[in-house]
């Protein structure tokens, strides 16, 4: 589940519209100005708390079925880089992998005439090797900066792939209401949601490692 660890990852060689939900997801909200305030990827990950890989709208479990309890902790962040460590259980043994992220502001050329430039990064390319880019691409669709973050995985579901990260406050109960409605609009109501978080994972507020 590694690089699909924020589904974040190729083991690397891995909001809400006014409508009630889009059958197969709506990517326009990735770029529209009204959602920029929810798409600051630095703010979303510049925290000391772990973020748990909760699920996705594509099946990431088969290739990485040996991995459980995947969570991420920020190591360091700047305006251009976000490096983090994925902690997990593999075959019941604790493990970790360091990842290196290159940040950017993705406004999508297709929306260049209708979308105003953003001021903060919303996009990250992730690699398991320092300085090796391009890597796996993720784009922040929505974060409440406390409990829930939804990231686009453009390489999945014909550009509509999504993964969900939750903090300890919500990972046992699932997506908070507004986060859930945003997910339905951005990622689709007709695509199956694959829950990868295991309820047996040991949750502690802010420990080192897994």
BAFI-3210 file (N, C-alpha, C; in Angstrom, 3 decimals, decimal comma, padded with zeros to 6 digits):
// residues 210
n [1|2|3|4|5|6|7|8|9|10|11|12|13|14|15|16|17|18|19|20|21|22|23|24|25|26|27|28|29|30|31|32|33|34|35|36|37|38|39|40|41|42|43|44|45|46|47|48|49|50|51|52|53|54|55|56|57|58|59|60|61|62|63|64|65|66|67|68|69|70|71|72|73|74|75|76|77|78|79|80|81|82|83|84|85|86|87|88|89|90|91|92|93|94|95|96|97|98|99|100|101|102|103|104|105|106|107|108|109|110|111|112|113|114|115|116|117|118|119|120|121|122|123|124|125|126|127|128|129|130|131|132|133|134|135|136|137|138|139|140|141|142|143|144|145|146|147|148|149|150|151|152|153|154|155|156|157|158|159|160|161|162|163|164|165|166|167|168|169|170|171|172|173|174|175|176|177|178|179|180|181|182|183|184|185|186|187|188|189|190|191|192|193|194|195|196|197|198|199|200|201|202|203|204|205|206|207|208|209|210]
n.u [000,852|002,102|003,154|000,900|000,335|-000,081|-001,881|-000,178|001,372|003,856|005,491|007,194|008,745|004,492|-016,226|-017,135|-019,923|-023,050|-024,822|-026,136|-024,299|-021,907|-022,050|-019,661|-017,653|-016,285|-014,028|-013,673|-013,808|-011,303|-009,882|-011,249|-011,693|-013,228|-012,755|-010,147|-009,353|-009,547|-007,532|-004,825|-001,980|000,291|-000,586|-002,349|-000,689|001,258|001,646|002,015|000,694|-000,341|-001,536|-003,911|-004,172|-007,189|-009,011|-009,997|-011,189|-010,541|-009,170|-006,695|-005,719|-005,020|-002,426|-000,914|-001,502|-000,190|000,358|-000,637|-002,435|-001,493|000,072|000,929|003,575|004,704|007,977|009,596|008,846|008,526|008,062|008,381|008,909|007,857|008,497|008,054|007,294|006,146|004,495|003,848|002,370|003,773|003,192|002,649|004,774|006,388|007,156|008,773|008,921|010,667|009,589|009,740|008,643|007,717|006,470|003,865|001,921|-000,963|-002,870|-004,092|-004,040|-006,273|-008,172|-007,231|-008,178|-010,394|-009,893|-008,476|-005,052|-003,600|-002,322|-001,003|000,617|-000,982|-000,497|001,425|004,325|005,491|008,264|010,328|012,978|015,408|015,284|014,478|012,459|009,915|007,464|005,020|001,874|-000,157|-003,036|-004,415|-007,743|-009,557|-009,370|-010,119|-008,304|-008,024|-009,386|-009,770|-008,642|-008,799|-007,408|-006,631|-005,868|-004,503|-003,680|-005,392|-008,635|-009,340|-008,469|-010,009|-009,387|-009,243|-007,993|-008,427|-007,471|-007,440|-007,434|-006,638|-008,881|-011,100|-010,756|-011,705|-014,433|-015,085|-015,590|-016,104|-019,181|-019,303|-016,955|-017,526|-019,656|-018,311|-016,458|-018,216|-019,061|-016,634|-015,348|-017,134|-020,274|-020,972|-018,776|-017,082|-016,176|-013,191|-012,348|-009,451|-008,341|-007,763|-009,668|-008,421|-006,045|-003,661|-004,316|-002,842|-002,376|-000,158|002,332|005,768|006,581|004,721]
n.v [-001,172|000,961|003,879|003,956|004,754|007,490|006,611|007,250|006,399|004,753|002,439|003,650|002,976|003,965|020,146|020,576|020,645|022,118|020,178|016,872|014,858|013,378|010,937|009,705|011,276|014,598|016,629|019,324|020,852|020,634|022,734|025,161|028,478|028,947|026,794|026,916|027,608|025,308|023,749|023,915|022,380|022,387|023,413|021,369|019,192|020,067|019,260|017,735|015,463|012,101|010,923|008,783|006,266|005,821|004,953|004,396|005,147|003,200|-000,072|-000,732|-002,665|-005,291|-005,497|-004,630|-006,128|-007,153|-005,085|-003,145|-000,792|001,753|004,834|008,342|010,610|013,878|014,919|017,128|020,371|022,773|025,622|024,395|021,713|018,638|016,335|013,088|010,335|007,070|004,906|001,555|-001,740|-004,675|-007,859|-008,278|-007,067|-004,099|-001,354|001,172|003,768|006,242|009,119|011,489|014,608|016,789|019,951|021,830|024,316|023,551|024,497|023,597|023,558|023,408|024,890|027,398|029,827|030,356|029,951|031,437|032,128|030,229|030,785|029,127|025,913|023,035|020,555|017,508|015,642|012,458|010,597|007,758|008,085|010,523|013,535|012,325|012,757|013,008|011,846|009,864|011,314|013,453|015,337|017,809|017,805|018,498|019,591|019,645|020,439|019,316|016,856|015,364|014,627|014,736|013,377|013,702|011,181|011,196|009,194|007,105|005,608|006,854|009,477|010,299|009,190|008,754|009,182|008,823|010,384|010,177|011,556|010,629|011,464|010,843|008,447|006,028|006,262|007,068|009,069|012,491|014,400|016,647|016,228|013,758|014,350|016,012|014,202|012,477|014,138|014,854|012,457|010,493|008,769|006,356|004,771|002,132|002,258|001,522|000,455|000,602|000,897|-000,772|-001,867|-002,983|-001,732|-000,173|002,715|005,674|008,881|010,563|009,111|008,049|006,605|003,676]
n.w [000,000|-000,102|-001,589|-002,635|-000,541|000,272|-001,107|-000,318|-002,626|-005,924|-005,138|-005,096|-007,736|-006,409|-003,087|-002,385|-004,217|-005,135|-005,777|-005,025|-005,250|-007,406|-009,933|-010,980|-010,099|-009,895|-011,336|-011,592|-009,280|-008,258|-009,174|-009,048|-007,851|-005,525|-003,920|-003,173|-000,577|000,845|-000,066|000,541|000,601|002,164|004,634|005,278|005,812|007,516|010,312|013,530|014,003|013,228|010,060|008,850|006,371|005,092|003,056|-000,434|-003,798|-005,537|-005,973|-003,853|-002,336|-003,112|-004,321|-002,232|000,020|002,211|003,870|006,664|008,725|007,865|008,146|008,159|008,853|009,012|008,123|007,353|006,018|003,401|001,234|-001,163|-000,796|000,700|002,944|004,247|006,470|006,056|008,158|009,156|009,411|008,325|007,374|010,052|011,328|012,480|010,366|008,318|005,848|004,127|002,400|-000,291|-001,224|-003,849|-004,129|-005,771|-007,572|-008,958|-011,512|-013,742|-017,129|-018,744|-017,474|-017,488|-018,472|-016,990|-014,343|-011,507|-010,647|-008,011|-004,661|-002,946|-002,645|-004,013|-004,909|-005,161|-005,943|-005,377|-004,277|-003,547|-003,515|-002,923|-004,786|-007,131|-009,643|-012,213|-009,809|-008,112|-008,556|-006,663|-005,734|-003,729|-002,933|-000,963|002,400|005,846|007,578|010,038|010,649|008,284|004,992|001,471|-001,357|-004,786|-007,155|-010,015|-011,763|-011,524|-012,082|-014,518|-014,188|-012,064|-009,632|-006,056|-002,718|000,821|003,771|007,261|010,572|013,992|015,312|013,783|012,412|013,374|013,217|010,672|007,636|008,344|008,207|006,304|004,926|003,831|002,060|000,306|-000,691|-002,107|-004,179|-005,441|-005,967|-006,648|-006,512|-007,522|-007,692|-006,108|-002,674|-001,192|001,826|003,654|006,110|009,127|011,772|013,942|014,321|016,401|018,048|019,052|020,521|019,673|019,007|018,466|015,380|014,325]
ca.u [000,000|003,106|002,914|-000,495|000,306|-001,119|-002,423|000,579|002,631|004,557|006,415|007,529|009,351|002,981|-016,164|-018,553|-020,793|-024,386|-025,556|-026,082|-023,230|-021,663|-021,914|-018,297|-016,697|-016,219|-012,671|-013,608|-013,580|-009,860|-009,245|-012,053|-011,195|-013,998|-012,257|-008,719|-009,104|-009,502|-006,567|-003,457|-001,405|001,239|-001,372|-002,957|000,285|002,202|001,125|002,783|-000,161|-000,359|-002,707|-004,083|-004,777|-008,485|-009,594|-009,847|-012,236|-009,984|-008,704|-005,249|-005,384|-004,503|-000,983|-000,244|-002,311|000,625|000,525|-001,776|-002,251|-000,609|-000,129|001,992|004,030|005,560|009,348|009,888|008,054|008,852|007,156|008,621|009,122|007,185|009,043|007,298|007,561|005,001|004,640|002,893|002,652|003,898|003,258|002,577|005,980|006,425|008,117|008,605|009,578|010,760|009,185|010,175|007,614|007,954|005,205|003,627|000,579|-001,566|-004,076|-004,627|-004,090|-007,618|-008,979|-006,387|-008,916|-011,500|-009,436|-007,444|-003,883|-003,635|-001,156|-000,381|000,679|-002,072|-000,117|002,687|004,874|006,123|009,263|011,022|014,399|015,580|015,633|014,040|011,136|008,605|007,081|003,576|001,228|-001,351|-003,524|-005,351|-009,072|-010,215|-008,954|-010,646|-007,095|-008,132|-009,807|-009,962|-008,091|-009,092|-006,430|-006,836|-004,808|-004,852|-003,339|-006,408|-010,034|-009,401|-008,260|-010,905|-009,004|-009,181|-007,703|-008,888|-006,643|-008,135|-006,643|-007,131|-010,182|-012,210|-010,461|-012,519|-015,847|-015,262|-015,534|-017,052|-020,291|-018,980|-015,917|-018,184|-020,393|-017,301|-015,956|-019,211|-019,041|-015,339|-014,823|-018,184|-021,159|-021,141|-017,547|-016,971|-015,176|-012,422|-011,803|-008,212|-008,001|-008,147|-010,107|-007,558|-004,828|-003,511|-004,325|-002,390|-002,533|000,938|003,565|006,741|006,397|003,381]
ca.v [000,000|002,008|004,783|004,159|005,150|008,355|005,452|008,339|006,358|003,792|002,219|004,526|002,367|003,993|019,995|020,350|021,344|022,234|018,968|015,872|013,895|013,084|009,478|009,233|012,261|015,886|017,144|020,786|021,468|020,619|023,934|026,369|029,375|028,857|025,677|027,097|027,702|023,949|023,000|024,275|021,088|022,618|023,517|020,067|018,209|020,663|018,911|016,675|014,296|011,114|010,832|007,374|005,935|005,235|004,229|004,936|004,718|002,162|-001,167|-000,681|-003,660|-006,560|-005,443|-004,305|-006,743|-007,474|-003,875|-002,726|000,327|002,720|006,221|009,229|011,695|014,861|015,080|018,551|020,982|024,131|026,024|023,573|020,307|018,022|014,998|012,427|008,917|006,171|003,839|000,506|-003,120|-005,567|-009,223|-008,128|-006,419|-002,656|-000,884|002,558|004,147|007,693|009,613|012,846|015,220|018,066|020,671|022,762|024,875|022,971|025,208|022,886|024,397|023,389|025,889|028,590|031,050|030,558|029,762|032,368|031,445|030,062|031,331|028,090|024,623|022,070|019,340|016,923|014,454|011,706|009,611|007,129|008,406|011,981|014,169|011,542|013,193|013,000|010,697|009,650|012,616|013,602|016,712|017,967|018,280|019,100|019,264|020,508|020,773|018,798|015,456|014,666|015,162|013,942|013,665|013,146|010,346|011,294|007,985|006,081|005,871|007,799|010,826|010,594|008,429|009,499|008,515|009,564|010,314|010,636|011,607|009,787|011,960|010,352|007,233|004,919|006,494|007,312|010,437|013,460|014,637|017,518|015,541|012,700|014,933|016,463|012,993|011,994|015,010|014,870|011,117|009,690|007,948|005,052|003,991|001,457|002,773|000,436|000,813|-000,138|000,994|-001,949|-001,455|-003,532|-000,923|000,485|004,165|006,507|010,271|011,128|008,399|007,898|005,378|003,170]
ca.w [000,000|-000,039|-002,629|-002,564|000,835|000,370|-001,807|-000,854|-003,163|-006,618|-004,055|-006,184|-008,948|-006,015|-001,978|-002,179|-005,141|-004,558|-006,090|-003,960|-005,472|-008,810|-010,062|-011,201|-009,617|-010,581|-011,137|-011,698|-007,975|-007,988|-009,718|-008,946|-006,805|-004,280|-003,124|-002,871|000,867|001,378|-000,871|000,913|000,974|003,257|005,860|005,563|006,282|008,456|011,626|014,185|014,157|012,162|009,206|008,516|005,085|005,430|001,937|-001,781|-004,725|-006,400|-005,123|-003,635|-001,320|-003,616|-004,520|-000,979|001,058|003,388|004,673|007,468|009,664|007,211|008,555|007,715|009,715|008,342|008,605|007,186|004,960|002,976|000,158|-002,353|-000,467|001,836|003,153|005,303|006,674|006,169|009,153|008,815|009,778|007,173|007,910|011,516|011,847|012,254|009,378|007,899|004,598|003,964|001,090|-000,611|-002,038|-004,510|-004,140|-006,876|-007,679|-010,156|-011,919|-014,897|-018,325|-019,313|-016,791|-017,376|-018,797|-016,053|-012,970|-011,086|-010,073|-006,563|-003,976|-002,123|-003,342|-003,839|-005,617|-004,721|-006,589|-004,296|-004,680|-002,425|-003,667|-002,944|-006,049|-008,286|-010,073|-011,570|-009,008|-008,076|-008,465|-005,848|-005,702|-002,619|-003,307|000,195|003,760|006,898|008,345|011,399|010,712|007,016|003,743|000,279|-002,400|-006,118|-007,716|-011,434|-012,512|-011,281|-012,425|-015,641|-013,674|-010,944|-008,450|-004,796|-001,459|001,990|004,972|008,454|011,795|015,082|015,754|012,964|011,652|013,876|012,919|009,248|007,140|008,882|007,278|005,177|004,173|003,078|000,937|-000,640|-001,348|-003,061|-005,343|-006,125|-006,258|-007,245|-005,693|-008,158|-007,573|-004,821|-001,745|-000,602|003,132|003,907|007,526|009,905|013,097|014,987|014,437|017,693|017,907|020,157|020,091|018,900|019,330|017,394|014,614|014,087]
c.u [000,878|002,941|001,590|-000,709|-000,307|-001,840|-001,396|001,721|002,978|005,595|007,619|008,507|008,577|002,913|-017,530|-019,326|-022,187|-025,226|-025,312|-024,964|-023,111|-021,407|-020,472|-017,243|-016,640|-014,860|-012,600|-013,304|-012,105|-009,226|-010,025|-011,703|-011,933|-013,517|-010,801|-008,440|-009,050|-008,371|-005,116|-002,765|-000,357|000,502|-001,940|-001,972|001,306|001,680|001,990|001,969|-000,090|-001,647|-002,772|-004,703|-006,064|-009,082|-009,432|-011,019|-011,688|-009,334|-007,189|-004,785|-004,696|-002,986|-000,238|-000,959|-001,517|000,758|-000,767|-001,399|-001,288|-000,943|001,108|002,289|004,965|006,939|009,776|009,118|008,573|007,856|007,290|008,745|008,286|007,691|008,347|007,696|006,244|005,347|003,543|003,270|002,709|004,131|003,404|003,825|005,957|007,490|007,862|009,385|009,548|010,362|009,527|009,174|008,016|006,609|005,097|002,198|-000,002|-002,874|-004,737|-004,792|-005,488|-008,515|-008,260|-007,164|-010,025|-011,075|-008,327|-006,270|-004,003|-002,327|-000,405|-000,384|-000,522|-001,705|001,241|003,048|005,739|007,054|009,897|012,520|014,564|015,967|015,204|012,604|011,093|008,350|005,588|002,885|-000,039|-001,732|-004,569|-006,668|-009,692|-009,528|-009,657|-009,543|-007,154|-008,399|-009,662|-009,285|-008,419|-008,112|-006,813|-005,615|-005,070|-004,570|-004,384|-007,792|-010,174|-009,317|-009,091|-010,588|-008,894|-008,706|-008,142|-007,934|-007,438|-007,188|-007,289|-008,527|-011,343|-011,971|-011,281|-013,985|-016,111|-015,312|-016,545|-018,053|-019,909|-017,896|-016,536|-018,939|-019,441|-016,731|-016,935|-019,229|-017,752|-014,935|-015,868|-018,971|-021,309|-019,884|-017,476|-015,897|-014,505|-011,814|-010,575|-007,770|-008,558|-008,483|-009,256|-006,277|-004,808|-003,392|-003,832|-002,299|-001,388|002,258|004,558|006,460|004,953|002,620]
c.v [001,208|002,979|004,730|004,436|006,446|007,955|005,020|007,706|005,270|003,375|002,625|003,914|001,478|005,350|020,155|021,201|021,375|021,003|017,914|014,874|013,587|011,586|009,000|010,269|013,489|016,515|018,663|021,444|021,438|021,960|025,229|027,170|029,210|027,731|025,840|027,064|026,330|023,123|023,405|023,020|021,228|022,668|022,153|019,095|018,770|020,499|017,814|015,393|013,365|011,234|009,403|007,209|005,170|004,421|004,969|004,488|003,799|001,127|-001,146|-001,803|-004,900|-006,557|-005,243|-004,933|-007,090|-006,284|-003,530|-001,476|001,376|004,133|007,033|010,297|012,589|014,866|016,537|019,078|022,382|024,499|025,144|022,085|019,884|016,594|014,360|010,961|008,165|005,073|002,810|-000,797|-003,937|-006,971|-009,195|-007,514|-004,931|-002,299|000,567|002,797|005,658|008,058|011,091|013,449|016,573|018,757|021,596|023,283|024,441|023,691|024,591|023,815|024,469|024,455|027,234|029,874|031,341|030,465|030,747|031,598|031,357|030,560|030,292|026,765|023,735|020,683|018,834|015,733|013,746|010,647|009,000|007,380|009,915|012,481|013,423|011,898|013,159|011,721|010,482|010,968|012,533|015,077|016,820|018,549|019,062|018,659|020,199|020,907|020,297|017,297|014,683|015,393|014,188|014,350|012,970|012,327|010,277|010,041|006,879|006,556|006,957|009,249|011,177|009,784|009,306|008,591|009,428|009,305|010,885|010,649|010,720|010,203|011,318|008,999|006,035|005,046|006,768|008,785|011,323|013,871|015,488|016,899|014,451|013,248|015,461|015,280|012,506|012,839|014,888|013,502|010,142|008,845|006,540|004,191|003,379|002,112|001,594|000,916|-000,043|-000,042|-000,209|-001,524|-001,987|-002,727|-000,200|001,981|004,808|007,922|010,768|010,429|008,474|006,584|004,973|002,962]
c.w [000,000|-001,167|-003,145|-001,135|000,878|-000,694|-002,603|-001,414|-004,090|-005,679|-004,748|-007,096|-009,763|-005,601|-002,164|-003,169|-004,528|-004,851|-005,022|-004,121|-006,943|-008,963|-010,175|-010,827|-010,495|-010,306|-011,193|-010,360|-007,569|-008,306|-009,503|-007,690|-005,481|-003,369|-002,713|-001,373|001,538|000,772|-000,621|001,441|002,082|004,592|006,263|006,204|007,262|009,884|012,220|014,323|012,958|011,351|008,667|007,137|005,361|004,282|000,630|-002,643|-005,807|-005,486|-005,004|-002,713|-001,879|-003,728|-003,212|000,208|002,313|004,336|005,401|008,263|009,107|007,685|008,220|008,752|008,923|008,974|008,511|005,987|004,677|001,882|-001,072|-002,067|000,741|001,939|004,352|005,386|006,787|007,172|008,906|009,503|008,492|007,699|009,431|012,144|011,519|011,235|009,043|006,615|004,475|002,539|000,955|-001,586|-002,587|-004,689|-005,342|-006,794|-009,016|-010,451|-013,145|-016,096|-018,917|-018,696|-016,700|-017,618|-017,796|-014,593|-012,634|-010,478|-008,555|-005,952|-003,160|-002,880|-003,006|-004,348|-005,128|-005,604|-005,565|-004,851|-003,435|-002,470|-003,741|-004,331|-007,287|-008,635|-011,595|-010,794|-009,114|-007,766|-007,613|-005,818|-004,591|-003,126|-002,162|001,475|004,727|007,871|009,795|011,425|009,410|005,862|002,615|-000,805|-003,697|-006,516|-009,218|-012,247|-012,365|-011,725|-013,486|-015,164|-012,462|-009,690|-007,214|-003,668|-000,322|003,148|006,138|009,644|012,856|015,533|015,001|012,308|012,131|013,472|011,451|008,899|007,855|007,804|006,073|004,308|003,302|001,876|-000,123|-001,409|-002,413|-004,323|-006,136|-006,654|-006,772|-006,270|-006,252|-008,103|-006,171|-003,963|-001,061|000,716|003,409|005,364|008,263|011,326|014,233|015,177|015,782|017,480|019,193|019,637|019,237|019,206|018,200|016,692|014,507|015,384]
res [x|x|x|x|x|x|x|x|x|x|x|x|x|x|x|x|x|x|x|x|x|x|x|x|x|x|x|x|x|x|x|x|x|x|x|x|x|x|x|x|x|x|x|x|x|x|x|x|x|x|x|x|x|x|x|x|x|x|x|x|x|x|x|x|x|x|x|x|x|x|x|x|x|x|x|x|x|x|x|x|x|x|x|x|x|x|x|x|x|x|x|x|x|x|x|x|x|x|x|x|x|x|x|x|x|x|x|x|x|x|x|x|x|x|x|x|x|x|x|x|x|x|x|x|x|x|x|x|x|x|x|x|x|x|x|x|x|x|x|x|x|x|x|x|x|x|x|x|x|x|x|x|x|x|x|x|x|x|x|x|x|x|x|x|x|x|x|x|x|x|x|x|x|x|x|x|x|x|x|x|x|x|x|x|x|x|x|x|x|x|x|x|x|x|x|x|x|x|x|x|x|x|x|x|x|x|x|x|x|x]
***
